[in-house]
Amino acid sequence: MERHEHADGDDGGARDRGTGGTAPVARAAPIGLTVDGTTAVTAALSWSGAPARTDHYNVYVDGAKRAEADRGRTRVALANLAPATTHSVGVTAVDGAGTESRPATARVTTDPVDPTAEEHS
């Protein structure tokens, strides 16, 4: 790997010599993805540790992008999930050039629908 110095002081990150030194190397994945809570149709996620030069995070549910979070925000609430279902979630760090890291992944199982909740509404 080699580093390139830019006039603005940004070293541009590591470059892959195997592609002629022009393709950015994927950033590190977010650290510590945790499921903080669930309901029948929602899940709260959090993570820590922003890899260097992270611009924002992409949040995926079952392979589809569902949310985006700014660099300083390491929590997200997902809504409209299927009840009583295990979902695969992933969070990627994205740099200013749009390069996504590998995802930090977790499984989220939403709660079953409480049939008595509808009776009391």
C-alpha positions in Angstrom: 0.0 0.0 0.0 1.2 3.5 -0.6 -0.1 6.9 0.5 -0.5 10.0 -1.8 -0.1 13.5 -0.3 -2.6 16.1 -1.5 -2.2 19.8 -1.5 -5.1 20.2 1.0 -3.2 18.0 3.6 -5.5 15.0 3.2 -3.3 12.0 2.4 -6.2 10.4 0.4 -6.1 7.2 2.3 -4.5 3.9 1.4 -4.4 2.9 -2.2 -4.4 -0.5 -3.7 -1.3 -1.0 -5.9 -3.0 -3.9 -7.6 -5.2 -1.5 -9.5 -2.5 0.9 -10.4 -2.8 2.8 -7.2 -6.0 4.6 -8.0 -8.8 2.5 -6.3 -9.5 3.4 -2.7 -9.2 0.6 -0.2 -12.5 0.0 1.7 -12.7 1.6 5.1 -13.0 -0.3 8.3 -16.5 -1.3 9.4 -18.3 0.4 12.3 -17.5 -1.2 15.7 -19.9 -2.7 18.2 -23.2 -2.9 16.4 -25.8 -3.5 19.1 -29.6 -4.1 19.0 -30.8 -1.9 21.9 -34.5 -2.8 21.7 -37.3 -4.1 19.6 -41.1 -3.9 19.3 -43.3 -5.8 16.9 -42.4 -3.4 14.0 -39.3 -1.4 15.2 -35.7 -1.9 16.2 -33.2 0.5 17.8 -29.5 0.0 16.8 -26.3 1.6 18.0 -22.6 1.3 17.3 -19.4 3.0 18.4 -16.2 3.9 16.8 -16.2 6.0 13.6 -13.4 4.8 11.3 -11.2 7.7 10.1 -12.6 9.9 7.4 -16.1 8.6 7.8 -18.6 11.0 6.2 -21.8 9.1 7.1 -23.2 5.6 7.8 -25.6 3.5 5.6 -28.0 1.2 7.4 -29.4 -1.9 5.6 -32.2 -4.3 6.5 -32.3 -7.6 4.7 -30.0 -6.2 2.1 -31.9 -3.0 1.3 -30.7 0.5 2.4 -33.2 1.8 4.9 -31.5 4.7 6.6 -28.5 7.0 6.6 -26.9 8.6 9.6 -24.5 11.5 9.9 -21.0 10.8 11.2 -21.8 12.1 14.7 -24.9 10.0 15.0 -24.3 6.4 16.0 -27.9 5.4 16.8 -30.8 4.7 14.5 -34.4 3.6 14.9 -35.8 1.4 12.2 -39.6 1.3 11.6 -42.1 -0.7 9.6 -40.3 -4.0 10.1 -42.3 -7.3 9.8 -43.4 -8.5 13.2 -42.1 -11.8 14.7 -39.4 -11.9 12.1 -35.6 -12.2 12.1 -34.1 -9.5 10.0 -30.4 -9.2 9.0 -29.1 -5.6 9.6 -25.9 -4.1 8.6 -24.2 -0.7 9.0 -21.4 0.6 6.7 -19.1 3.6 7.1 -19.0 5.7 4.0 -16.2 8.2 3.2 -16.5 11.5 1.4 -15.8 9.8 -2.0 -18.7 7.4 -1.4 -16.6 4.3 -0.6 -18.4 2.0 1.7 -16.8 -0.3 4.3 -17.6 -3.9 4.9 -20.8 -3.9 7.0 -21.0 -4.5 10.7 -23.8 -7.0 11.0 -26.4 -8.3 13.5 -29.6 -10.2 13.6 -32.8 -8.5 14.8 -35.9 -10.5 15.8 -38.9 -8.3 16.1 -41.6 -9.1 18.8 -44.8 -10.8 17.9 -47.9 -8.7 17.6 -49.8 -8.5 20.9 -53.4 -9.4 20.1 -54.6 -7.8 23.3 -53.1 -4.4 22.3 -55.6 -4.1 19.5 -58.6 -5.0 21.7 -57.7 -2.1 24.1 -57.2 0.5 21.4 
